[in-house]
Amino acid sequence: MTIAGWIMMLSVVLSFTVTLCWCLWKVITAPGQPEHFAHIELDTPDMKQD
């Protein structure tokens, strides 16, 4: 692999790692209760059986 290839690969891997760590840090240190992070209300037609 050429020097340019190594530079490109290292920059992509480094930027991905930094972004992943930043996102995890924001989620872990976010104030509030964890159950509010992913609130999904499922309302499908088969649930409306009276």
PDB file with SEQRES, HELIX, SHEET and CRYST1 records, atoms N, CA, C and O in Angstrom:
SEQRES   1 A   50  MET THR ILE ALA GLY TRP ILE MET MET LEU SER VAL VAL          
SEQRES   2 A   50  LEU SER PHE THR VAL THR LEU CYS TRP CYS LEU TRP LYS          
SEQRES   3 A   50  VAL ILE THR ALA PRO GLY GLN PRO GLU HIS PHE ALA HIS          
SEQRES   4 A   50  ILE GLU LEU ASP THR PRO ASP MET LYS GLN ASP                  
HELIX    1 AA1 ILE A    3  ILE A   28  1                                  26    
HELIX    2 AA2 PRO A   34  HIS A   36  5                                   3    
HELIX    3 AA3 PRO A   45  MET A   47  5                                   3    
CRYST1    1.000    1.000    1.000  90.00  90.00  90.00 P 1           1          
ATOM      1  N   MET A   1       0.844  -1.170   0.000  1.00  0.00           N  
ATOM      2  CA  MET A   1       0.000   0.000   0.000  1.00  0.00           C  
ATOM      3  C   MET A   1       0.899   1.246   0.000  1.00  0.00           C  
ATOM      4  O   MET A   1       1.963   1.257   0.618  1.00  0.00           O  
ATOM      5  N   THR A   2       0.465   2.253  -0.677  1.00  0.00           N  
ATOM      6  CA  THR A   2       1.253   3.483  -0.758  1.00  0.00           C  
ATOM      7  C   THR A   2       1.080   4.308   0.512  1.00  0.00           C  
ATOM      8  O   THR A   2       0.228   4.027   1.355  1.00  0.00           O  
ATOM      9  N   ILE A   3       1.910   5.324   0.616  1.00  0.00           N  
ATOM     10  CA  ILE A   3       1.836   6.237   1.771  1.00  0.00           C  
ATOM     11  C   ILE A   3       0.476   6.939   1.794  1.00  0.00           C  
ATOM     12  O   ILE A   3      -0.118   7.100   2.860  1.00  0.00           O  
ATOM     13  N   ALA A   4      -0.014   7.354   0.636  1.00  0.00           N  
ATOM     14  CA  ALA A   4      -1.321   8.018   0.576  1.00  0.00           C  
ATOM     15  C   ALA A   4      -2.428   7.073   1.048  1.00  0.00           C  
ATOM     16  O   ALA A   4      -3.367   7.502   1.719  1.00  0.00           O  
ATOM     17  N   GLY A   5      -2.322   5.812   0.705  1.00  0.00           N  
ATOM     18  CA  GLY A   5      -3.299   4.825   1.149  1.00  0.00           C  
ATOM     19  C   GLY A   5      -3.295   4.662   2.654  1.00  0.00           C  
ATOM     20  O   GLY A   5      -4.354   4.582   3.276  1.00  0.00           O  
ATOM     21  N   TRP A   6      -2.106   4.611   3.248  1.00  0.00           N  
ATOM     22  CA  TRP A   6      -1.986   4.500   4.698  1.00  0.00           C  
ATOM     23  C   TRP A   6      -2.556   5.731   5.390  1.00  0.00           C  
ATOM     24  O   TRP A   6      -3.248   5.618   6.401  1.00  0.00           O  
ATOM     25  N   ILE A   7      -2.267   6.896   4.846  1.00  0.00           N  
ATOM     26  CA  ILE A   7      -2.778   8.139   5.430  1.00  0.00           C  
ATOM     27  C   ILE A   7      -4.298   8.164   5.365  1.00  0.00           C  
ATOM     28  O   ILE A   7      -4.960   8.536   6.334  1.00  0.00           O  
ATOM     29  N   MET A   8      -4.853   7.767   4.220  1.00  0.00           N  
ATOM     30  CA  MET A   8      -6.301   7.752   4.062  1.00  0.00           C  
ATOM     31  C   MET A   8      -6.936   6.741   5.022  1.00  0.00           C  
ATOM     32  O   MET A   8      -7.921   7.059   5.687  1.00  0.00           O  
ATOM     33  N   MET A   9      -6.387   5.543   5.097  1.00  0.00           N  
ATOM     34  CA  MET A   9      -6.939   4.517   5.974  1.00  0.00           C  
ATOM     35  C   MET A   9      -6.868   4.943   7.437  1.00  0.00           C  
ATOM     36  O   MET A   9      -7.843   4.787   8.171  1.00  0.00           O  
ATOM     37  N   LEU A  10      -5.740   5.473   7.865  1.00  0.00           N  
ATOM     38  CA  LEU A  10      -5.598   5.902   9.258  1.00  0.00           C  
ATOM     39  C   LEU A  10      -6.529   7.064   9.589  1.00  0.00           C  
ATOM     40  O   LEU A  10      -7.086   7.120  10.686  1.00  0.00           O  
ATOM     41  N   SER A  11      -6.701   7.988   8.654  1.00  0.00           N  
ATOM     42  CA  SER A  11      -7.585   9.123   8.923  1.00  0.00           C  
ATOM     43  C   SER A  11      -9.041   8.675   9.027  1.00  0.00           C  
ATOM     44  O   SER A  11      -9.788   9.189   9.860  1.00  0.00           O  
ATOM     45  N   VAL A  12      -9.448   7.728   8.195  1.00  0.00           N  
ATOM     46  CA  VAL A  12     -10.825   7.240   8.255  1.00  0.00           C  
ATOM     47  C   VAL A  12     -11.052   6.456   9.547  1.00  0.00           C  
ATOM     48  O   VAL A  12     -12.061   6.659  10.223  1.00  0.00           O  
ATOM     49  N   VAL A  13     -10.135   5.575   9.891  1.00  0.00           N  
ATOM     50  CA  VAL A  13     -10.280   4.785  11.118  1.00  0.00           C  
ATOM     51  C   VAL A  13     -10.254   5.696  12.342  1.00  0.00           C  
ATOM     52  O   VAL A  13     -11.042   5.504  13.268  1.00  0.00           O  
ATOM     53  N   LEU A  14      -9.379   6.664  12.360  1.00  0.00           N  
ATOM     54  CA  LEU A  14      -9.296   7.591  13.487  1.00  0.00           C  
ATOM     55  C   LEU A  14     -10.558   8.440  13.602  1.00  0.00           C  
ATOM     56  O   LEU A  14     -11.079   8.613  14.704  1.00  0.00           O  
ATOM     57  N   SER A  15     -11.055   8.966  12.501  1.00  0.00           N  
ATOM     58  CA  SER A  15     -12.260   9.792  12.568  1.00  0.00           C  
ATOM     59  C   SER A  15     -13.472   8.971  12.987  1.00  0.00           C  
ATOM     60  O   SER A  15     -14.321   9.464  13.729  1.00  0.00           O  
ATOM     61  N   PHE A  16     -13.566   7.731  12.525  1.00  0.00           N  
ATOM     62  CA  PHE A  16     -14.667   6.860  12.957  1.00  0.00           C  
ATOM     63  C   PHE A  16     -14.580   6.584  14.443  1.00  0.00           C  
ATOM     64  O   PHE A  16     -15.592   6.648  15.142  1.00  0.00           O  
ATOM     65  N   THR A  17     -13.399   6.279  14.940  1.00  0.00           N  
ATOM     66  CA  THR A  17     -13.215   5.970  16.354  1.00  0.00           C  
ATOM     67  C   THR A  17     -13.538   7.177  17.227  1.00  0.00           C  
ATOM     68  O   THR A  17     -14.184   7.040  18.266  1.00  0.00           O  
ATOM     69  N   VAL A  18     -13.096   8.341  16.813  1.00  0.00           N  
ATOM     70  CA  VAL A  18     -13.373   9.565  17.575  1.00  0.00           C  
ATOM     71  C   VAL A  18     -14.871   9.854  17.588  1.00  0.00           C  
ATOM     72  O   VAL A  18     -15.427  10.203  18.630  1.00  0.00           O  
ATOM     73  N   THR A  19     -15.524   9.710  16.440  1.00  0.00           N  
ATOM     74  CA  THR A  19     -16.963   9.958  16.371  1.00  0.00           C  
ATOM     75  C   THR A  19     -17.737   8.964  17.224  1.00  0.00           C  
ATOM     76  O   THR A  19     -18.677   9.347  17.921  1.00  0.00           O  
ATOM     77  N   LEU A  20     -17.357   7.701  17.178  1.00  0.00           N  
ATOM     78  CA  LEU A  20     -18.016   6.683  17.996  1.00  0.00           C  
ATOM     79  C   LEU A  20     -17.853   6.987  19.485  1.00  0.00           C  
ATOM     80  O   LEU A  20     -18.821   6.923  20.243  1.00  0.00           O  
ATOM     81  N   CYS A  21     -16.651   7.312  19.897  1.00  0.00           N  
ATOM     82  CA  CYS A  21     -16.403   7.626  21.311  1.00  0.00           C  
ATOM     83  C   CYS A  21     -17.177   8.863  21.743  1.00  0.00           C  
ATOM     84  O   CYS A  21     -17.713   8.903  22.851  1.00  0.00           O  
ATOM     85  N   TRP A  22     -17.242   9.872  20.879  1.00  0.00           N  
ATOM     86  CA  TRP A  22     -17.979  11.095  21.205  1.00  0.00           C  
ATOM     87  C   TRP A  22     -19.465  10.789  21.370  1.00  0.00           C  
ATOM     88  O   TRP A  22     -20.094  11.281  22.307  1.00  0.00           O  
ATOM     89  N   CYS A  23     -20.035   9.983  20.472  1.00  0.00           N  
ATOM     90  CA  CYS A  23     -21.452   9.632  20.563  1.00  0.00           C  
ATOM     91  C   CYS A  23     -21.733   8.830  21.828  1.00  0.00           C  
ATOM     92  O   CYS A  23     -22.714   9.092  22.526  1.00  0.00           O  
ATOM     93  N   LEU A  24     -20.893   7.874  22.120  1.00  0.00           N  
ATOM     94  CA  LEU A  24     -21.085   7.091  23.347  1.00  0.00           C  
ATOM     95  C   LEU A  24     -20.973   7.973  24.584  1.00  0.00           C  
ATOM     96  O   LEU A  24     -21.748   7.814  25.527  1.00  0.00           O  
ATOM     97  N   TRP A  25     -20.039   8.881  24.590  1.00  0.00           N  
ATOM     98  CA  TRP A  25     -19.874   9.792  25.724  1.00  0.00           C  
ATOM     99  C   TRP A  25     -21.116  10.658  25.904  1.00  0.00           C  
ATOM    100  O   TRP A  25     -21.558  10.876  27.033  1.00  0.00           O  
ATOM    101  N   LYS A  26     -21.685  11.154  24.804  1.00  0.00           N  
ATOM    102  CA  LYS A  26     -22.879  11.993  24.896  1.00  0.00           C  
ATOM    103  C   LYS A  26     -24.065  11.196  25.444  1.00  0.00           C  
ATOM    104  O   LYS A  26     -24.864  11.736  26.209  1.00  0.00           O  
ATOM    105  N   VAL A  27     -24.190   9.939  25.071  1.00  0.00           N  
ATOM    106  CA  VAL A  27     -25.297   9.117  25.551  1.00  0.00           C  
ATOM    107  C   VAL A  27     -25.097   8.754  27.013  1.00  0.00           C  
ATOM    108  O   VAL A  27     -26.040   8.812  27.802  1.00  0.00           O  
ATOM    109  N   ILE A  28     -23.890   8.384  27.375  1.00  0.00           N  
ATOM    110  CA  ILE A  28     -23.623   7.954  28.753  1.00  0.00           C  
ATOM    111  C   ILE A  28     -23.751   9.106  29.738  1.00  0.00           C  
ATOM    112  O   ILE A  28     -24.264   8.919  30.842  1.00  0.00           O  
ATOM    113  N   THR A  29     -23.296  10.289  29.359  1.00  0.00           N  
ATOM    114  CA  THR A  29     -23.302  11.423  30.282  1.00  0.00           C  
ATOM    115  C   THR A  29     -24.531  12.312  30.140  1.00  0.00           C  
ATOM    116  O   THR A  29     -24.592  13.366  30.773  1.00  0.00           O  
ATOM    117  N   ALA A  30     -25.506  11.921  29.333  1.00  0.00           N  
ATOM    118  CA  ALA A  30     -26.700  12.740  29.143  1.00  0.00           C  
ATOM    119  C   ALA A  30     -27.529  12.765  30.420  1.00  0.00           C  
ATOM    120  O   ALA A  30     -27.707  11.734  31.069  1.00  0.00           O  
ATOM    121  N   PRO A  31     -28.033  13.934  30.780  1.00  0.00           N  
ATOM    122  CA  PRO A  31     -28.890  14.001  31.967  1.00  0.00           C  
ATOM    123  C   PRO A  31     -30.260  13.404  31.663  1.00  0.00           C  
ATOM    124  O   PRO A  31     -30.686  13.347  30.510  1.00  0.00           O  
ATOM    125  N   GLY A  32     -30.918  12.974  32.686  1.00  0.00           N  
ATOM    126  CA  GLY A  32     -32.253  12.412  32.499  1.00  0.00           C  
ATOM    127  C   GLY A  32     -32.263  10.917  32.707  1.00  0.00           C  
ATOM    128  O   GLY A  32     -31.253  10.302  33.049  1.00  0.00           O  
ATOM    129  N   GLN A  33     -33.420  10.360  32.494  1.00  0.00           N  
ATOM    130  CA  GLN A  33     -33.600   8.935  32.735  1.00  0.00           C  
ATOM    131  C   GLN A  33     -33.367   8.151  31.452  1.00  0.00           C  
ATOM    132  O   GLN A  33     -33.747   8.610  30.374  1.00  0.00           O  
ATOM    133  N   PRO A  34     -32.754   6.989  31.546  1.00  0.00           N  
ATOM    134  CA  PRO A  34     -32.414   6.211  30.361  1.00  0.00           C  
ATOM    135  C   PRO A  34     -33.612   5.733  29.545  1.00  0.00           C  
ATOM    136  O   PRO A  34     -33.478   5.512  28.341  1.00  0.00           O  
ATOM    137  N   GLU A  35     -34.779   5.569  30.169  1.00  0.00           N  
ATOM    138  CA  GLU A  35     -35.913   5.067  29.410  1.00  0.00           C  
ATOM    139  C   GLU A  35     -36.443   6.086  28.403  1.00  0.00           C  
ATOM    140  O   GLU A  35     -37.267   5.747  27.554  1.00  0.00           O  
ATOM    141  N   HIS A  36     -35.977   7.328  28.493  1.00  0.00           N  
ATOM    142  CA  HIS A  36     -36.419   8.356  27.553  1.00  0.00           C  
ATOM    143  C   HIS A  36     -35.529   8.437  26.316  1.00  0.00           C  
ATOM    144  O   HIS A  36     -35.798   9.251  25.432  1.00  0.00           O  
ATOM    145  N   PHE A  37     -34.495   7.634  26.225  1.00  0.00           N  
ATOM    146  CA  PHE A  37     -33.605   7.694  25.067  1.00  0.00           C  
ATOM    147  C   PHE A  37     -34.262   7.132  23.809  1.00  0.00           C  
ATOM    148  O   PHE A  37     -34.094   7.692  22.725  1.00  0.00           O  
ATOM    149  N   ALA A  38     -34.991   6.056  23.933  1.00  0.00           N  
ATOM    150  CA  ALA A  38     -35.598   5.428  22.771  1.00  0.00           C  
ATOM    151  C   ALA A  38     -37.058   5.111  23.074  1.00  0.00           C  
ATOM    152  O   ALA A  38     -37.404   3.986  23.436  1.00  0.00           O  
ATOM    153  N   HIS A  39     -37.887   6.102  22.923  1.00  0.00           N  
ATOM    154  CA  HIS A  39     -39.296   5.918  23.209  1.00  0.00           C  
ATOM    155  C   HIS A  39     -40.022   5.632  21.894  1.00  0.00           C  
ATOM    156  O   HIS A  39     -40.095   6.493  21.018  1.00  0.00           O  
ATOM    157  N   ILE A  40     -40.551   4.434  21.765  1.00  0.00           N  
ATOM    158  CA  ILE A  40     -41.261   4.041  20.559  1.00  0.00           C  
ATOM    159  C   ILE A  40     -42.634   3.527  20.962  1.00  0.00           C  
ATOM    160  O   ILE A  40     -42.755   2.636  21.803  1.00  0.00           O  
ATOM    161  N   GLU A  41     -43.651   4.090  20.363  1.00  0.00           N  
ATOM    162  CA  GLU A  41     -45.007   3.619  20.607  1.00  0.00           C  
ATOM    163  C   GLU A  41     -45.471   2.857  19.382  1.00  0.00           C  
ATOM    164  O   GLU A  41     -45.648   3.434  18.309  1.00  0.00           O  
ATOM    165  N   LEU A  42     -45.663   1.581  19.544  1.00  0.00           N  
ATOM    166  CA  LEU A  42     -46.121   0.756  18.449  1.00  0.00           C  
ATOM    167  C   LEU A  42     -47.649   0.708  18.466  1.00  0.00           C  
ATOM    168  O   LEU A  42     -48.252   0.380  19.488  1.00  0.00           O  
ATOM    169  N   ASP A  43     -48.265   1.030  17.346  1.00  0.00           N  
ATOM    170  CA  ASP A  43     -49.705   1.002  17.233  1.00  0.00           C  
ATOM    171  C   ASP A  43     -50.044   0.346  15.897  1.00  0.00           C  
ATOM    172  O   ASP A  43     -50.213   1.021  14.881  1.00  0.00           O  
ATOM    173  N   THR A  44     -50.139  -0.967  15.918  1.00  0.00           N  
ATOM    174  CA  THR A  44     -50.412  -1.715  14.697  1.00  0.00           C  
ATOM    175  C   THR A  44     -51.865  -2.142  14.651  1.00  0.00           C  
ATOM    176  O   THR A  44     -52.512  -2.216  15.695  1.00  0.00           O  
ATOM    177  N   PRO A  45     -52.395  -2.423  13.473  1.00  0.00           N  
ATOM    178  CA  PRO A  45     -53.819  -2.779  13.359  1.00  0.00           C  
ATOM    179  C   PRO A  45     -54.199  -4.014  14.172  1.00  0.00           C  
ATOM    180  O   PRO A  45     -55.326  -4.086  14.660  1.00  0.00           O  
ATOM    181  N   ASP A  46     -53.317  -4.974  14.335  1.00  0.00           N  
ATOM    182  CA  ASP A  46     -53.679  -6.166  15.090  1.00  0.00           C  
ATOM    183  C   ASP A  46     -53.774  -5.908  16.592  1.00  0.00           C  
ATOM    184  O   ASP A  46     -54.306  -6.743  17.324  1.00  0.00           O  
ATOM    185  N   MET A  47     -53.271  -4.774  17.061  1.00  0.00           N  
ATOM    186  CA  MET A  47     -53.376  -4.427  18.478  1.00  0.00           C  
ATOM    187  C   MET A  47     -54.700  -3.771  18.799  1.00  0.00           C  
ATOM    188  O   MET A  47     -55.040  -3.625  19.973  1.00  0.00           O  
ATOM    189  N   LYS A  48     -55.463  -3.367  17.784  1.00  0.00           N  
ATOM    190  CA  LYS A  48     -56.746  -2.675  17.999  1.00  0.00           C  
ATOM    191  C   LYS A  48     -57.928  -3.628  17.982  1.00  0.00           C  
ATOM    192  O   LYS A  48     -59.000  -3.275  17.490  1.00  0.00           O  
ATOM    193  N   GLN A  49     -57.755  -4.795  18.496  1.00  0.00           N  
ATOM    194  CA  GLN A  49     -58.863  -5.751  18.564  1.00  0.00           C  
ATOM    195  C   GLN A  49     -59.648  -5.531  19.844  1.00  0.00           C  
ATOM    196  O   GLN A  49     -59.141  -5.723  20.949  1.00  0.00           O  
ATOM    197  N   ASP A  50     -60.878  -5.130  19.671  1.00  0.00           N  
ATOM    198  CA  ASP A  50     -61.732  -4.840  20.848  1.00  0.00           C  
ATOM    199  C   ASP A  50     -62.571  -6.019  21.243  1.00  0.00           C  
ATOM    200  O   ASP A  50     -63.336  -5.938  22.205  1.00  0.00           O  
TER     201      ASP A  50                                                      
END                                                                             
